[in-house]
Amino acid sequence: MESDWSVTPLDGRDDVVLVTVDLRNPSPVDRRVRVTNRLDGPVLPPKRAGVPEPGWDDDGFDGVVPADGRRSLGYACPAPTKRPPVSVTDEGRDDGDASTTAVDAIRELDDPRPPNDAIPAGRSDEADGAREASAATETASDASVPPAVESWLAAVEERVDRGERLTAASVETATAALDDGGESVAELAARLDDDAVALEAVAARATALADRAAATDVPVDDLRRLA
């Protein structure tokens, strides 16, 4: 297996780099290859349908280079430049045994919503009404959120939005997200991990309290007579 690589700071930045790897297989059979990231940061692979393209994981790429063929890869990494940025391991002849994973299935999913012309007459109005009711419920729910909680959720949402822009980012999108004056990529990743834990804890407690509040029926009239 022959390979070349390049590592380029993202628009002159030192905290995020773009890595490209060109793999060439001169043998007459398909061969499996492992490309392992050597930089001091997580792999940000290309994505489709919200999940990494086939073969990518947190540490690099596993895949096949066709006989007498080549394959080019590219990913981003929030880390300083290091040379070489990757290690390439020829894992031998490909046996063609590939299994379909849940992630593979997600990539193949189309939009689950039916086309408008597939909705029977009358159902479209019902669907519109349901959407309007849902939107009204969400608006009422938003309005009833205490200001302190709303402020916290807004800050979390801003970090999530920035993280999402970086997760499946093109060069232009990543540059814009990094230029927005927020914390560094490493700080953002750490904050998002903490946010996820906090949100899960708050959601669990809020659900339990909501169930208790809904089940509580204070006997107002009886207590008023005792007063």
Protein Blocks (a to p, Z undefined) as FASTA:
>chain_A
ZZddddddeehiakbccdddddddfbfbdcddddddfbdcddddddeehiacehiafklc
cddddehiacdddddddddddddfbdcddebjaehiacddfklmmmmpccfbdcfklpcg
hjlmmmmmmmmmmmmmmmmmmmmpcfklmmmmmmmmmmmmmmmmmmmccfklmmmmmmno
pacfklmmmmmmmmmmmmmmmmmmmmmmmmmmmmpccdfklmmmmZZ
